[in-house]
Amino acid sequence: MNNQIRINCTNIGKSVEVPIGLTLSEIAEYLDIKLKYTMLGAVVNNKYIGLNYRVYQPKRITFFDITHVEGMRIYTRSLIFILYVAVRRLMPDATLSVMHSVSRGLYCEVHRGDSVELKLNEVANIKDQMERIVYEAHPIVREEAETETVLQLLDTHLVATANLLRQHREIYTTVHHLGEYSAVLYGELVPNTKIVDVFDLKPFYNGLLLQLPQSTEPEQVAKMIRQDKMFATFREFDKWQQLMDVRHVADLNHQIDCGHSESVVQIAEALHEKKLADIADMIAARRDKIKLVLIAGPSSSGKTTFSKRLGVQMMVNGIRPVTLSIDNYFVNRDETPRDENGDYDFETIDAVDTKFFNQQVLQLMNGEKIEIPKFSFEKGQRYFDGERLRLNANDMLVIEGTHGLTPQLSAQVPVEAKFRIYVAPLASINFDNLSRINTTDNRLIRRIVRDYKYRGYSAEDTLMRWASVRRGEDKYIYPNQEEADVMFNSALFYELSVLKSQAEPILLEVAPNSAVYSEARRLLKFLSYIKPMEPRSIPPTSILREFLGGSSFTYD
C-alpha cells in the first residue's frame, strides 16, 4: 500500500512525495518551508485552508504568511477571538462588539447593560489577559460540528451569531475553540495563540482600539493616527442603525423575512438624501467664500452619483454646479511618470499638470474666461477644440476624482475658498458582534457588478486588478481623507441584499484553476449568509443605481 502522496508546492517550485495524512503544518515542516514571517495558512487547489488541515490526496499548495491578504485576515480573526476570550474571563457579564476599522486598528466596545465606557485600568487588564493567552501558547482548535451542537456551545453574548446560523440553515458549521470558549468567525484562524504576538490595545473614545501589525512591516504594530472626522461618521452611522434596528446581518434578514424591505430602502435612502441636503446647506452658508468643491474617494464609492445628487441640492440652494474634469489636465505621455515596473503610472498626482490646473481654476475664480483643455488618451496628448468657460455669479466649480483631496491639486487655491468632501462606504452592517463585513469587500462587490454590466469585465478580470487598485488607494487617497471638511458614508444598509443576486452568478463564473478562485469563493461564502432583496423599490437616484443600472442620471 502506498503511504505517500504527491504535493506540488509552489514555494519550492517542484512536486514532492510526502506521507499521507499530514497536516499542512507538518507538510511545511517536512519540506522545510521557510517564509519571511510566521506561516499562517495555505492556498490549497486555489482554496484558502488553515494549517491544521490534513492532506490525503494530491494537492497544489502555496504556503503564506501575514503579507498575503488572507494571512492578515487570519491574523486579525485570531486576535479578535483572543480579545473575546480575555473580555469574557475578566467581565463575564459583558458583551464585546467589534465595530469599525479606524485609526489603523479595530474600534471595539464592551457593553455592560447600558454602559459602554471602559476605565483605563480595565483596558490595561484586558491587554494583560490577551498577552497571557498569547504567551501560554494555547491551541485554537477548529471543528466541523452539527449546527445544532454549535448553537449549544455559543454563550448568550453571541446572540447575533446564533440568529444568523439559524437563518443560514446549514447542517454543519465550522467553530473554533480556545479553552472553554467557542466562537464562529467565518474563516480560518491560527492553530496556536503564540503565533499572533504583535498587537496592542489602547483606550479609544468609549471603548478600545485593537491595533494590528503593519502590512509592510508586520513585526511592528501599525502606528495609530487620529481620524476624528471618520469616527464621527461612524457615530452617525451607529445612530442610524439604532433607528432602523438593523445592526447585524441577521437583523436585515429578519426585516426581509417580515416583508419590511421597502421600508428599509425608504429609510436608508432618506438618510442619504438628508445628509446630502445638509452638505449643500453647509456649502450655501459659505457661498461668499467657497469657489471650489472637491470630491474624492476610493473606487466604487458612488462618487459620480453623489456629485450629481449634490449638484441637485446645490441648485435648490441657488448655486449652479459647473464641473471640470481632472482627466483633461493629464501631462503628455512623454512626461508621464513610470512606476517601479517601468509602466506608466496614471494614478500618481504627478501625472496631472497641477500647475496649469491651478492657473485655470484661479482664472475662473477671478471671473476670467478660459479655454478648456482636452486630452486624447489614444495619442497621449493635450489639445484644445475651442470650448471656453466663464463662471457666472451663481456658478461654483465642482471637481470629482481620485486626487480631489490631494493638496498639490489645488495648492494655489486659498483654503477658505475650498470645500472638500470625502465619499466612501465607510461603515456597513456586520455579521455579528465579532465579525465585520469589510467595507473594502462592499466596494469590491459593487465593482464586480458594475464592471460586468457596463465595462465587459468578468469577475476574474476585476479580482485580478483589485490588488493594484487597493495599492493606489493606500498611496493616493487614504492619507488625505481627514483633510475633508465633511465625510459622506455612501454605504446603504440593504445594498448587499440587492447586490447578492447580481454578484453570485458572476462570481460563479470564476473557474477553479483561476488564481483568484479563492477570493471568489470567499465572497460567495459571505454572500450566502445574506438574504436576497428585489431592487424594484430602489429609487432611480440611489447611489446603488450607479452599479445596478436604472439610474435617472447619465454617466459618461
Secondary structure, DSSP 8 states (H G I E B T S, - for coil): ---EEEEEETTTTEEEEEETT-BHHHHHHHTT---SS---EEEETTEEE-TT-B--S-EEEEEE-TTSHHHHHHHHHHHHHHHHHHHHHH-TT-EEEEEEEETTEEEEEEEBTTB----HHHHHHHHHHHHHHHHTT-B-EEEEEEHHHHHHHS-GGGHHHHHHHHHH--SEEEEEEETTEEE--SS---SBGGG----EEEEETTEEEEE-B-SSSTTSB------HHHHHHHHHHHHHHHHHT--BHHHHHHHHHTT-HHHHHHHHHHHHHHHHHHHHHHHHHTTTT--EEEEE--TTS-HHHHHHHHHHHHHHTT-EEEE--GGGGB--GGG--B-TTSSB--SSGGGB-HHHHHHHHHHHHTT--EEEEEEETTTTEEEEEEEEE---TTEEEEEESTTTT-GGGGTTS-GGGEEEEEEE-----BSSSS----HHHHHHHHHHHHHHHHS---HHHHHHHHHHHHHHHHHHTGGGGGG-SEEEE---TTHHHHHHHHHHHHHTTS-TTSTTHHHHHHHHHHHTTS----GGGS-TT-TTHHHHS--SS---
